[in-house]
């Protein structure tokens, strides 16, 4: 699962589960990230418990959020090349997920303050 949390100056923080198109807003960046991760995990458990279609695991967020996510990846790549480390960690994938894929993968996160 891919996650993004960001907060633009003077705006609310936004947390997004890019894989399931779950979006949460709030005043605190860390709280929205935790909230969207919890919502995604509940969604995943519901799909598993109710034996629902794998299509519910591939409801991708709108392109504008993927663009922000990819911009964070690009910036982190530059930082790593220059040995500039921050507390941000990310991973990306364009693969379609099945329930087994998600249950066996580590959750990935991206965080950015813009």
ROZALO-953526 format. One line per 2 residues: for each residue z, y, x of N, C-alpha, C, O. Coordinates in nm, 4 decimals, always signed. Example, Ala and Ser with C-alpha at 12.3 -4.5 7.8 and 13.67 -1.06 7.14 Angstrom:
+0.7800,-0.5690,+1.3190,+0.7800,-0.4500,+1.2300,+0.7800,-0.3300,+1.3200,+0.8465,-0.3319,+1.4236 | +0.7080,-0.2250,+1.2850,+0.7140,-0.1060,+1.3670,+0.7870,+0.0030,+1.2900,+0.8039,+0.1138,+1.3409
END
This chain:
+0.0000,-0.1171,+0.0849,+0.0000,+0.0000,+0.0000,+0.0000,+0.1228,+0.0891,+0.0671,+0.1261,+0.1922 | -0.0742,+0.2217,+0.0493,-0.0763,+0.3475,+0.1223,-0.0032,+0.4542,+0.0410,-0.0193,+0.4650,-0.0806
+0.0770,+0.5319,+0.1119,+0.1531,+0.6383,+0.0489,+0.1294,+0.7689,+0.1237,+0.1032,+0.7699,+0.2440 | +0.1393,+0.8776,+0.0505,+0.1285,+1.0105,+0.1080,+0.2333,+1.0982,+0.0415,+0.2495,+1.0946,-0.0805
+0.3035,+1.1757,+0.1201,+0.3932,+1.2775,+0.0658,+0.3642,+1.4059,+0.1416,+0.3529,+1.4055,+0.2642 | +0.3522,+1.5156,+0.0681,+0.3242,+1.6429,+0.1327,+0.3852,+1.7551,+0.0511,+0.4160,+1.7400,-0.0671
+0.4017,+1.8691,+0.1189,+0.4550,+1.9862,+0.0510,+0.3904,+2.1089,+0.1120,+0.4074,+2.1370,+0.2306 | +0.3164,+2.1814,+0.0304,+0.2556,+2.3048,+0.0755,+0.3553,+2.4179,+0.0579,+0.4398,+2.4134,-0.0315
+0.3458,+2.5194,+0.1429,+0.4408,+2.6304,+0.1380,+0.4508,+2.6885,-0.0020,+0.3504,+2.7223,-0.0647 | +0.5747,+2.6993,-0.0497,+0.6008,+2.7585,-0.1801,+0.5703,+2.6687,-0.2991,+0.5806,+2.7125,-0.4137
+0.5336,+2.5461,-0.2741,+0.4979,+2.4534,-0.3815,+0.5952,+2.3360,-0.3857,+0.6706,+2.3131,-0.2912 | +0.5925,+2.2622,-0.4961,+0.6699,+2.1390,-0.5056,+0.6135,+2.0344,-0.4108,+0.4961,+2.0388,-0.3741
+0.6981,+1.9407,-0.3719,+0.6536,+1.8263,-0.2934,+0.5786,+1.7313,-0.3856,+0.6088,+1.7221,-0.5046 | +0.4810,+1.6610,-0.3300,+0.4013,+1.5646,-0.4058,+0.4044,+1.4321,-0.3302,+0.3796,+1.4268,-0.2098
+0.4354,+1.3253,-0.4035,+0.4312,+1.1906,-0.3470,+0.3260,+1.1104,-0.4200,+0.3174,+1.1157,-0.5427 | +0.2451,+1.0354,-0.3450,+0.1341,+0.9614,-0.4055,+0.1302,+0.8200,-0.3499,+0.1343,+0.7996,-0.2286
+0.1221,+0.7224,-0.4400,+0.0850,+0.5867,-0.4001,-0.0654,+0.5803,-0.4203,-0.1133,+0.5723,-0.5334 | -0.1392,+0.5839,-0.3111,-0.2845,+0.5899,-0.3180,-0.3449,+0.4622,-0.3740,-0.4517,+0.4659,-0.4352
-0.2788,+0.3505,-0.3541,-0.3300,+0.2212,-0.3986,-0.3207,+0.2046,-0.5497,-0.4093,+0.1453,-0.6113 | -0.2133,+0.2568,-0.6101,-0.1901,+0.2367,-0.7537,-0.2083,+0.3640,-0.8360,-0.1889,+0.3612,-0.9575
-0.2446,+0.4746,-0.7732,-0.2609,+0.6022,-0.8415,-0.1329,+0.6432,-0.9150,-0.1356,+0.6800,-1.0324 | -0.0216,+0.6357,-0.8429,+0.1067,+0.6811,-0.8957,+0.1407,+0.8110,-0.8237,+0.1408,+0.8162,-0.7007
+0.1695,+0.9154,-0.9001,+0.1942,+1.0477,-0.8425,+0.3260,+1.1010,-0.8963,+0.3552,+1.0912,-1.0155 | +0.4051,+1.1576,-0.8057,+0.5346,+1.2142,-0.8431,+0.5497,+1.3505,-0.7770,+0.5068,+1.3700,-0.6633
+0.6108,+1.4452,-0.8486,+0.6382,+1.5781,-0.7944,+0.7870,+1.6063,-0.7976,+0.8598,+1.5527,-0.8812 | +0.8315,+1.6907,-0.7062,+0.9712,+1.7309,-0.7030,+0.9935,+1.8354,-0.5959,+0.8999,+1.8778,-0.5282
+1.1173,+1.8761,-0.5814,+1.1497,+1.9816,-0.4852,+1.1695,+1.9285,-0.3438,+1.1566,+2.0043,-0.2476 | +1.2004,+1.8005,-0.3292,+1.2367,+1.7443,-0.1996,+1.1346,+1.6388,-0.1554,+1.1087,+1.5422,-0.2272
+1.0776,+1.6584,-0.0373,+0.9745,+1.5693,+0.0153,+1.0231,+1.4249,+0.0267,+0.9530,+1.3321,-0.0136 | +1.1410,+1.4066,+0.0808,+1.1942,+1.2716,+0.0987,+1.2206,+1.2035,-0.0363,+1.1947,+1.0843,-0.0523
+1.2722,+1.2801,-0.1328,+1.3004,+1.2220,-0.2650,+1.1730,+1.1807,-0.3374,+1.1707,+1.0762,-0.4024 | +1.0660,+1.2612,-0.3273,+0.9420,+1.2215,-0.3949,+0.8798,+1.1003,-0.3266,+0.8214,+1.0147,-0.3929
+0.8921,+1.0927,-0.1934,+0.8394,+0.9743,-0.1242,+0.9159,+0.8508,-0.1680,+0.8556,+0.7484,-0.2004 | +1.0486,+0.8595,-0.1691,+1.1297,+0.7450,-0.2139,+1.1001,+0.7094,-0.3595,+1.0937,+0.5916,-0.3947
+1.0820,+0.8107,-0.4438,+1.0542,+0.7868,-0.5848,+0.9201,+0.7190,-0.6079,+0.9097,+0.6280,-0.6902 | +0.8183,+0.7624,-0.5361,+0.6862,+0.7026,-0.5551,+0.6818,+0.5607,-0.4974,+0.6128,+0.4741,-0.5512
+0.7547,+0.5367,-0.3887,+0.7631,+0.4007,-0.3338,+0.8341,+0.3093,-0.4338,+0.7911,+0.1963,-0.4567 | +0.9422,+0.3583,-0.4927,+1.0144,+0.2785,-0.5930,+0.9258,+0.2500,-0.7143,+0.9233,+0.1376,-0.7643
+0.8530,+0.3520,-0.7618,+0.7638,+0.3331,-0.8759,+0.6546,+0.2308,-0.8437,+0.6203,+0.1480,-0.9281 | +0.6007,+0.2362,-0.7234,+0.4966,+0.1406,-0.6834,+0.5532,-0.0009,-0.6772,+0.4881,-0.0963,-0.7200
+0.6733,-0.0141,-0.6243,+0.7359,-0.1466,-0.6182,+0.7644,-0.2020,-0.7577,+0.7469,-0.3214,-0.7819 | +0.8085,-0.1154,-0.8498,+0.8303,-0.1586,-0.9886,+0.6987,-0.2005,-1.0535,+0.6932,-0.3000,-1.1258
+0.5939,-0.1248,-1.0273,+0.4614,-0.1593,-1.0788,+0.4183,-0.2963,-1.0262,+0.3701,-0.3807,-1.1017 | +0.4363,-0.3165,-0.8975,+0.3994,-0.4426,-0.8344,+0.4781,-0.5595,-0.8936,+0.4216,-0.6648,-0.9232
+0.6092,-0.5397,-0.9106,+0.6926,-0.6454,-0.9696,+0.6514,-0.6769,-1.1131,+0.6513,-0.7930,-1.1537 | +0.6163,-0.5735,-1.1899,+0.5735,-0.5955,-1.3284,+0.4439,-0.6766,-1.3331,+0.4298,-0.7672,-1.4153
+0.3500,-0.6440,-1.2452,+0.2245,-0.7197,-1.2399,+0.2536,-0.8652,-1.2038,+0.1948,-0.9570,-1.2608 | +0.3439,-0.8850,-1.1098,+0.3795,-1.0207,-1.0670,+0.4533,-1.0954,-1.1790,+0.4171,-1.2082,-1.2126
+0.5549,-1.0336,-1.2355,+0.6383,-1.0987,-1.3367,+0.5584,-1.1367,-1.4615,+0.5764,-1.2447,-1.5176 | +0.4710,-1.0474,-1.5032,+0.3936,-1.0686,-1.6257,+0.2614,-1.1402,-1.5987,+0.1832,-1.1636,-1.6908
+0.2366,-1.1750,-1.4720,+0.1130,-1.2426,-1.4318,-0.0097,-1.1658,-1.4831,-0.1002,-1.2225,-1.5444 | -0.0089,-1.0348,-1.4555,-0.1166,-0.9483,-1.5016,-0.2340,-0.9506,-1.4038,-0.2234,-1.0057,-1.2943
-0.3425,-0.8920,-1.4431,-0.4659,-0.8909,-1.3644,-0.4484,-0.8189,-1.2308,-0.3777,-0.7186,-1.2219 | -0.5141,-0.8717,-1.1267,-0.5151,-0.8051,-0.9966,-0.5834,-0.6684,-1.0038,-0.5655,-0.5860,-0.9142
-0.6613,-0.6435,-1.1091,-0.7232,-0.5123,-1.1264,-0.6181,-0.4014,-1.1323,-0.6458,-0.2876,-1.0945 | -0.4981,-0.4341,-1.1795,-0.3903,-0.3354,-1.1856,-0.3365,-0.3004,-1.0473,-0.2576,-0.2070,-1.0330
-0.3788,-0.3748,-0.9460,-0.3366,-0.3480,-0.8087,-0.4404,-0.2652,-0.7338,-0.4216,-0.2354,-0.6159 | -0.5470,-0.2285,-0.7984,-0.6563,-0.1565,-0.7336,-0.6986,-0.0351,-0.8157,-0.8171,-0.0153,-0.8425
-0.6006,+0.0456,-0.8552,-0.6264,+0.1685,-0.9311,-0.6065,+0.2856,-0.8362,-0.4992,+0.3458,-0.8327 | -0.7070,+0.3169,-0.7614,-0.6933,+0.4133,-0.6526,-0.6757,+0.5566,-0.7010,-0.7298,+0.5964,-0.8042
-0.5987,+0.6332,-0.6238,-0.5746,+0.7743,-0.6538,-0.7048,+0.8540,-0.6394,-0.7986,+0.8093,-0.5733 | -0.7097,+0.9717,-0.7015,-0.8286,+1.0570,-0.6883,-0.8591,+1.0919,-0.5423,-0.7714,+1.0909,-0.4559
-0.9847,+1.1222,-0.5187,-1.0352,+1.1474,-0.3834,-0.9596,+1.2590,-0.3104,-0.9440,+1.2532,-0.1884 | -0.9128,+1.3600,-0.3834,-0.8446,+1.4713,-0.3163,-0.7202,+1.4232,-0.2407,-0.6871,+1.4784,-0.1358
-0.6511,+1.3213,-0.2926,-0.5334,+1.2689,-0.2232,-0.5737,+1.1847,-0.1027,-0.5065,+1.1883,+0.0003 | -0.6823,+1.1090,-0.1145,-0.7329,+1.0321,+0.0002,-0.7773,+1.1265,+0.1109,-0.7574,+1.0977,+0.2290
-0.8374,+1.2394,+0.0734,-0.8798,+1.3376,+0.1732,-0.7594,+1.3904,+0.2505,-0.7646,+1.4034,+0.3728 | -0.6510,+1.4209,+0.1793,-0.5284,+1.4670,+0.2470,-0.4732,+1.3570,+0.3380,-0.4327,+1.3839,+0.4511
-0.4719,+1.2353,+0.2889,-0.4220,+1.1211,+0.3656,-0.5029,+1.1027,+0.4938,-0.4463,+1.0838,+0.6015 | -0.6341,+1.1084,+0.4819,-0.7199,+1.0915,+0.5989,-0.7034,+1.2075,+0.6968,-0.7142,+1.1882,+0.8179
-0.6773,+1.3275,+0.6453,-0.6508,+1.4415,+0.7336,-0.5225,+1.4193,+0.8129,-0.5156,+1.4536,+0.9309 | -0.4204,+1.3618,+0.7483,-0.2956,+1.3294,+0.8185,-0.3231,+1.2245,+0.9265,-0.2735,+1.2362,+1.0385
-0.4011,+1.1234,+0.8933,-0.4357,+1.0209,+0.9927,-0.5057,+1.0819,+1.1128,-0.4755,+1.0488,+1.2275 | -0.5995,+1.1714,+1.0851,-0.6738,+1.2371,+1.1931,-0.5800,+1.3188,+1.2811,-0.5886,+1.3134,+1.4038
-0.4906,+1.3942,+1.2183,-0.3948,+1.4756,+1.2946,-0.3018,+1.3875,+1.3778,-0.2732,+1.4192,+1.4933 | -0.2549,+1.2777,+1.3201,-0.1682,+1.1872,+1.3950,-0.2412,+1.1248,+1.5131,-0.1829,+1.1042,+1.6196
-0.3665,+1.0955,+1.4939,-0.4468,+1.0404,+1.6024,-0.4550,+1.1403,+1.7182,-0.4432,+1.1021,+1.8346 | -0.4750,+1.2670,+1.6858,-0.4783,+1.3724,+1.7876,-0.3434,+1.3841,+1.8570,-0.3370,+1.3967,+1.9793
-0.2347,+1.3798,+1.7787,-0.1007,+1.3913,+1.8355,-0.0713,+1.2760,+1.9295,-0.0155,+1.2953,+2.0375 | -0.1090,+1.1564,+1.8881,-0.0846,+1.0392,+1.9717,-0.1633,+1.0476,+2.1014,-0.1137,+1.0098,+2.2076
-0.2854,+1.0969,+2.0927,-0.3687,+1.1108,+2.2128,-0.3057,+1.2105,+2.3088,-0.3162,+1.1958,+2.4306 | -0.2398,+1.3128,+2.2530,-0.1738,+1.4137,+2.3355,-0.0267,+1.3840,+2.3583,+0.0463,+1.4691,+2.4092
+0.0174,+1.2659,+2.3219,+0.1572,+1.2225,+2.3380,+0.2548,+1.3106,+2.2614,+0.3729,+1.3157,+2.2957 | +0.2076,+1.3797,+2.1587,+0.2939,+1.4621,+2.0741,+0.3435,+1.3727,+1.9606,+0.2658,+1.3347,+1.8731
+0.4713,+1.3395,+1.9617,+0.5220,+1.2477,+1.8598,+0.6019,+1.3234,+1.7546,+0.6768,+1.4163,+1.7848 | +0.5836,+1.2808,+1.6309,+0.6603,+1.3314,+1.5181,+0.7075,+1.2121,+1.4396,+0.6751,+1.0988,+1.4754
+0.7831,+1.2331,+1.3336,+0.8403,+1.1226,+1.2586,+0.7435,+1.0605,+1.1580,+0.7845,+0.9804,+1.0740 | +0.6162,+1.0967,+1.1658,+0.5191,+1.0472,+1.0701,+0.4622,+0.9124,+1.1162,+0.4338,+0.8939,+1.2346
+0.4459,+0.8193,+1.0231,+0.3798,+0.6931,+1.0524,+0.2820,+0.6636,+0.9402,+0.3094,+0.6930,+0.8238 | +0.1675,+0.6053,+0.9750,+0.0651,+0.5806,+0.8744,-0.0125,+0.4541,+0.9041,-0.0095,+0.4018,+1.0155
-0.0809,+0.4069,+0.8040,-0.1781,+0.3002,+0.8182,-0.2776,+0.3159,+0.7051,-0.2440,+0.3708,+0.6002 | -0.3979,+0.2692,+0.7248,-0.4989,+0.2827,+0.6198,-0.5813,+0.1566,+0.6073,-0.5908,+0.0766,+0.7004
-0.6410,+0.1404,+0.4901,-0.7263,+0.0251,+0.4657,-0.8159,+0.0560,+0.3480,-0.7725,+0.1216,+0.2533 | -0.9392,+0.0106,+0.3516,-1.0279,+0.0293,+0.2377,-1.0432,-0.1009,+0.1597,-1.1258,-0.1100,+0.0689
-0.9651,-0.1999,+0.1946,-0.9716,-0.3317,+0.1328,-0.9198,-0.3294,-0.0107,-0.8287,-0.2533,-0.0432 | -0.9767,-0.4112,-0.0944,-0.9211,-0.4340,-0.2277,-0.8061,-0.5319,-0.2129,-0.8155,-0.6277,-0.1360
-0.6987,-0.5091,-0.2850,-0.5791,-0.5895,-0.2710,-0.5654,-0.6929,-0.3820,-0.6046,-0.6690,-0.4962 | -0.5097,-0.8073,-0.3469,-0.4640,-0.9040,-0.4454,-0.3121,-0.8996,-0.4417,-0.2544,-0.8394,-0.3511
-0.2473,-0.9615,-0.5373,-0.1021,-0.9651,-0.5400,-0.0469,-1.0265,-0.4112,+0.0493,-0.9747,-0.3544 | -0.1067,-1.1359,-0.3649,-0.0606,-1.1997,-0.2406,-0.0738,-1.1065,-0.1218,+0.0145,-1.1032,-0.0360
-0.1832,-1.0301,-0.1149,-0.2009,-0.9344,-0.0049,-0.0846,-0.8359,+0.0002,-0.0257,-0.8123,+0.1057 | -0.0532,-0.7794,-0.1153,+0.0492,-0.6749,-0.1194,+0.1878,-0.7320,-0.0928,+0.2690,-0.6696,-0.0246
+0.2147,-0.8491,-0.1460,+0.3469,-0.9083,-0.1267,+0.3724,-0.9468,+0.0187,+0.4877,-0.9538,+0.0612 | +0.2665,-0.9718,+0.0956,+0.2852,-1.0149,+0.2344,+0.2656,-0.9023,+0.3348,+0.2832,-0.9241,+0.4547
+0.2298,-0.7831,+0.2897,+0.2069,-0.6717,+0.3816,+0.3251,-0.5762,+0.3838,+0.3956,-0.5587,+0.2845 | +0.3443,-0.5159,+0.4981,+0.4451,-0.4105,+0.5111,+0.3928,-0.2852,+0.4414,+0.2736,-0.2553,+0.4490
+0.4791,-0.2136,+0.3750,+0.4420,-0.0902,+0.3098,+0.4142,+0.0166,+0.4160,+0.4897,+0.0308,+0.5122 | +0.3061,+0.0903,+0.3975,+0.2685,+0.1954,+0.4923,+0.2900,+0.3310,+0.4276,+0.2728,+0.3469,+0.3068
+0.3274,+0.4273,+0.5078,+0.3548,+0.5610,+0.4561,+0.2904,+0.6672,+0.5422,+0.2728,+0.6493,+0.6627 | +0.2556,+0.7767,+0.4799,+0.2105,+0.8946,+0.5523,+0.2876,+1.0119,+0.4947,+0.3060,+1.0201,+0.3732
+0.3314,+1.1000,+0.5774,+0.4016,+1.2187,+0.5292,+0.3477,+1.3396,+0.6011,+0.3201,+1.3349,+0.7210 | +0.3329,+1.4471,+0.5283,+0.2811,+1.5697,+0.5886,+0.3409,+1.6885,+0.5188,+0.3635,+1.6857,+0.3978
+0.3664,+1.7923,+0.5938,+0.4066,+1.9202,+0.5372,+0.2986,+2.0193,+0.5793,+0.2756,+2.0423,+0.6980 | +0.2329,+2.0775,+0.4785,+0.1238,+2.1713,+0.5091,+0.1544,+2.3081,+0.4547,+0.0744,+2.4003,+0.4706
END
